[in-house]
Amino acid sequence: MGRKFFVGGNWKCNGTTDQVDKIVKILNEGQVPPTDVVALWNCCIAEVVVSPPYVFLPVVKSQLRPEFQVAAQNCWVKKGGAFTGEVSAEMLANLGVPWVILGHSERRALLGESNEFVGDKVAYALSQGLKVIACVGETLEQREAGSTMDVVAAQTKAIAEKIKDWSNVVIAYEPVWAIGTGKVATPDQAQEVHASLRDWLKINVSPEVADSTRIIYGGSVTGANCKELAAKPDVDGFLVGGASLKPEFIDIINSATVKSA
Ligand SMILES: O=C(CO)COP(=O)(O)O
């Protein structure tokens, strides 16, 4: 085991300079176990990565406490050039942005990003030295049709076909019906998909990758429901939307402590 708990905060398309200042203040003042204890616990406390909109990345990166990192919410699928409005992986690397979220369901649904396109993006971002939070998840219709695992497997397969090294990838399982709806997956529902996804990796990639890859849950995670979810053996952390803009994000980070209980 030894998968370090991972908590991502996806700010989505939110924030003004004033709001960003406030969120950074909350993050910087939040009580999380100190570094020496973290070192002692090793796998038991969180790797924390917050993802503001592109325009706020430099300011957040420069003001954020050093043990927290930043992620972009997207990047272009290949080398930059004549692609108006896009931001390339090289630019993020150049700015020292270590992480990028790719394949979020909002981009898949609203901007038509296909499984293959997301797979290409993951491969290109990794090739530029970025670490990737790759999002997968089914819609309500797909869940009700009993095809959750088929959907999630197809999304993961499109990535697996394009990459060899999984050490810089975190998979975020985010059921679409749970995103921004207040309708969180039950701990058992999350565990079931996470365990199936880990089995899929074991069979289709390798037992080592299955064992070491963090699979985090996203979809209406709050300070109130995080501990129960975190207690599940295959839930390695969270990708948090709405609650990542609020003080309760600190409580979500601290749910990592249930892994040491
Ligand atoms: O989409 C999400 C994180 O990427 C989840 O959003 P909410 O936590 O607001 O449901």
The ligand as an ORCA input file, in Angstrom:
! r2SCAN-3c Opt
* xyz 0 1
  O     -16.385     18.413    -10.015
  C     -15.953     18.318     -8.888
  C     -14.512     18.383     -8.616
  O     -13.768     18.312     -9.790
  C     -16.864     18.138     -7.739
  O     -17.620     19.286     -7.581
  P     -18.537     19.463     -6.263
  O     -17.641     19.099     -5.086
  O     -18.937     20.898     -6.267
  O     -19.670     18.500     -6.398
*
